Amino acid sequence: MSTVQEPILKIEHLVGGYLKRKPVLHDLNFEVHSNEIVGLIGLNGAGKSTTIKHILGLLEPVEGSIRIHGVSRQEKRELYQSKLTYIPESPIFYEQLTLWEHLNLTAMAYDLKENWTDTADVLLKEFRMEKMKHWLPETFSKGMKQKLMIICAFLARPSLYVIDEPFLGLDPRAIQSLLTLMDARKEEGSGILVSTHILATAERFCNRFVLLHEGRILLQGTLRQLQQQTKLENATLDEIFMKVTEVTHHE
């Protein structure tokens, strides 16, 4: 007898935002499962960043719940946080720490074992950052800073990766390295939530999509399911997105 696998991330009836009396998000319900990449898509101001901030614990829900492996941040904060890692849209780093010191700090935060250095060396080589190992990030280009965030995030092997606009500032080779890495971690059993505006790329690597508009979920499912829901047979993700957001905007 088969059993239904519990989702890694489960968001139920989430209402939230920056002001309790004026929520940005309205009754969001979606999941991220093991072995899948879910694309969080929407126009600027749709609520993607606000949703991510709630998942990270930077904002508290007005209503509803967010759970990772059935545990909310309110119940077991450290356990909840240990199950996820985050790649921000704008790189964040400590000015006085070198690249390698950032990796060492990440290893301590996630209580990684001694062989974390082997993983670090592989990641540095993959993203062509070996020579910058002992450099300070303030000397890095935007793309190099983004690579540092990616390497730190993938040094750990959490259940859930939350990635916000990962392709900004990356060259084509780095984008391919990131996509390959995401696919590998997905195959290992992790769940990945990716917010991106690059829909053609998202269509290629995401298994499912959650389309946010004005703080509400308009559509969610596989590309095929979105095509069926919108009656746009054989439409691309771009075409579905443009059609749906245009209709709701005029309404």
C-alpha positions in Angstrom: 0.0 0.0 0.0 1.6 3.3 -1.1 1.5 6.3 1.1 1.3 10.0 0.1 4.6 11.7 0.7 4.5 14.7 3.0 5.6 17.9 1.2 8.8 19.5 2.1 7.2 23.0 2.1 3.4 23.4 2.8 1.8 26.8 2.8 -1.8 26.9 3.9 -4.2 29.9 3.8 -1.4 32.4 4.1 -2.4 36.0 4.6 0.5 38.3 5.2 2.5 41.4 4.4 4.0 44.3 6.2 0.9 45.7 7.7 -1.8 43.5 9.4 -4.6 45.8 8.3 -3.4 45.9 4.7 -2.1 42.4 3.7 -0.2 41.9 0.5 -0.9 38.1 0.3 -4.4 36.7 0.3 -5.1 33.0 1.1 -2.1 31.4 -0.5 -2.0 27.6 -0.7 0.8 25.7 -2.4 3.4 23.0 -1.7 6.9 22.1 -2.7 7.7 18.4 -2.7 10.9 16.3 -2.7 12.5 15.9 -6.2 10.9 18.9 -7.8 11.6 22.5 -8.7 8.7 24.9 -8.4 8.8 28.3 -10.2 7.2 31.2 -8.4 6.3 33.7 -11.1 4.5 37.0 -11.4 4.7 40.7 -12.3 6.7 43.1 -10.1 4.6 43.7 -7.0 2.7 40.4 -7.3 3.9 39.3 -3.9 6.8 36.9 -4.7 9.3 38.6 -2.4 6.8 39.0 0.3 6.0 35.2 0.1 9.7 34.4 0.3 10.1 36.7 3.3 7.4 34.8 5.1 9.0 31.4 4.3 12.3 32.7 5.6 10.7 34.0 8.8 11.4 37.6 8.2 7.7 38.3 8.3 5.0 36.7 10.5 1.8 35.5 8.9 -1.4 37.4 9.7 -3.3 34.2 9.1 -2.4 30.7 7.9 0.7 28.5 8.3 4.1 27.7 6.7 5.6 24.4 7.5 8.8 22.5 6.5 8.5 18.8 7.0 5.4 19.5 9.1 7.2 21.9 11.5 6.5 25.6 11.7 9.1 28.2 12.6 7.0 29.3 15.6 7.1 25.7 17.0 10.8 24.8 16.4 12.8 27.8 15.1 16.2 26.2 14.8 15.0 23.0 13.3 12.9 24.9 10.8 15.8 27.2 9.8 18.2 24.2 9.5 16.0 22.7 6.8 16.3 25.5 4.3 18.9 27.7 2.6 18.4 30.9 0.7 20.0 32.6 -2.3 18.9 36.3 -2.4 18.4 38.4 -5.4 21.0 41.0 -4.2 24.1 39.4 -2.8 24.7 39.8 1.0 28.1 39.3 2.5 30.4 40.4 5.3 32.9 42.9 4.0 35.8 41.8 6.3 35.5 38.0 5.6 37.1 36.4 2.6 35.3 34.0 0.3 36.7 31.0 2.1 35.8 32.5 5.5 32.2 32.8 4.2 32.2 29.1 3.4 33.6 28.3 6.8 30.9 30.3 8.5 28.3 28.5 6.4 29.8 25.2 7.4 29.5 26.1 11.1 26.0 27.4 10.7 24.8 24.1 9.2 27.0 22.0 11.4 28.7 20.4 8.4 31.4 17.7 8.9 35.0 18.1 8.1 34.7 16.9 4.5 32.7 20.1 3.6 36.0 21.4 2.2 35.9 18.8 -0.5 32.4 20.0 -1.6 33.6 23.6 -1.4 36.5 22.9 -3.7 34.3 21.2 -6.2 31.9 24.2 -6.2 34.7 26.7 -6.5 36.0 24.9 -9.5 32.6 24.6 -11.1 32.0 28.4 -10.8 35.7 29.2 -11.6 36.3 31.0 -8.3 39.3 29.0 -7.1 41.7 31.9 -7.6 39.4 34.2 -5.5 39.4 31.8 -2.5 41.1 34.3 -0.2 39.8 37.5 -1.7 37.4 39.9 0.0 34.0 40.0 -1.7 34.0 43.8 -1.8 36.5 43.4 -4.7 34.2 41.1 -6.6 32.0 41.9 -9.7 28.2 41.5 -9.3 28.4 38.1 -11.0 31.2 37.0 -8.7 29.2 38.1 -5.6 26.2 36.1 -6.9 28.4 33.1 -7.3 29.5 33.4 -3.7 25.9 33.3 -2.6 25.3 30.2 -4.7 28.3 28.4 -3.5 27.4 29.1 0.2 23.9 27.9 -0.4 24.9 24.7 -2.1 27.6 23.9 0.3 24.8 22.7 2.6 22.3 20.0 1.6 19.1 21.1 3.2 15.6 19.8 2.3 14.5 23.1 0.8 16.3 25.7 -1.4 14.7 29.1 -1.8 16.2 31.0 -4.7 15.3 34.5 -5.7 16.1 35.7 -9.2 19.2 33.6 -9.4 20.3 34.4 -12.9 20.8 38.2 -12.6 24.4 39.1 -13.1 25.5 35.5 -14.1 27.2 34.7 -17.4 25.8 31.9 -19.6 28.3 29.4 -18.3 27.5 30.2 -14.7 23.8 29.9 -15.4 24.3 26.5 -16.9 26.4 25.4 -13.9 23.6 26.6 -11.5 20.9 24.8 -13.5 23.0 21.6 -13.4 23.5 21.9 -9.7 19.8 22.6 -9.0 18.9 19.5 -11.0 21.4 17.4 -9.2 20.1 18.4 -5.8 16.5 17.9 -6.9 17.5 14.3 -7.9 19.0 13.8 -4.5 15.6 14.6 -2.9 15.6 18.3 -2.2 12.8 20.6 -3.1 13.6 23.9 -4.8 11.4 27.1 -4.9 12.7 29.6 -7.5 11.4 33.1 -8.1 12.3 34.3 -11.6 11.2 36.6 -14.4 13.1 34.6 -17.0 10.1 32.4 -18.0 11.7 30.7 -21.0 14.4 29.3 -18.8 11.9 28.5 -16.0 9.8 26.5 -18.5 12.8 24.3 -19.3 13.8 23.4 -15.7 10.8 23.8 -13.4 8.4 20.9 -12.8 5.5 23.1 -11.6 4.6 26.7 -11.4 2.8 29.0 -9.0 1.6 32.2 -10.8 1.0 35.1 -8.3 -0.9 38.2 -9.3 -1.8 41.0 -6.9 -1.1 38.7 -3.9 -3.3 35.9 -5.0 -2.6 32.6 -6.8 -4.1 32.8 -10.3 -2.8 29.4 -11.5 -0.6 26.6 -10.4 0.5 23.3 -11.8 2.6 21.8 -14.5 2.9 23.6 -17.9 0.4 21.1 -19.3 -2.0 21.8 -16.5 -1.7 25.6 -17.0 -2.4 25.1 -20.7 -5.5 23.1 -19.8 -6.7 25.6 -17.1 -6.3 28.5 -19.5 -7.5 26.6 -22.6 -4.3 27.7 -24.4 -3.2 24.5 -25.9 0.5 24.3 -26.8 1.1 27.8 -25.4 4.5 28.6 -23.8 4.8 29.8 -20.2 5.4 33.3 -21.5 2.2 33.2 -23.6 0.2 31.9 -20.7 1.7 34.5 -18.3 1.0 37.4 -20.7 -2.5 36.4 -21.4 -3.6 35.7 -17.8 -2.0 38.9 -16.3 -3.4 41.0 -19.2 -6.9 39.7 -18.6 -6.8 40.2 -14.8 -5.2 43.6 -15.1 -8.1 44.9 -17.3 -10.6 43.4 -15.0 
